[in-house]
């Protein structure tokens, strides 16, 4: 999987180069973003400036981030949930 930084993703979304955004719940029950581009093959995951996968603790925070950062102009979004239930 390839990496994409926030500034790049913002430009891709503005230029309508993102075919789909995938929100994935990982094994630690945090959410991360991967995207499919219109002009390149493969999945691209959003990373921080230090190269770590960008994660959110809740869908509320992630959706707020997406709405404010990308000005509400978003391509289709899919959600993949972790199959394991969190421990209580």
ABEGO torsion letter per residue (X at the ends): XBBBBAAAAAAAAAAGABABBBBBBBAAGBBBBBBBBAABBEBBBBBBAAGBBBBBABAAAAAAAAAAAAGGBBBBBBBBBBABBBBX
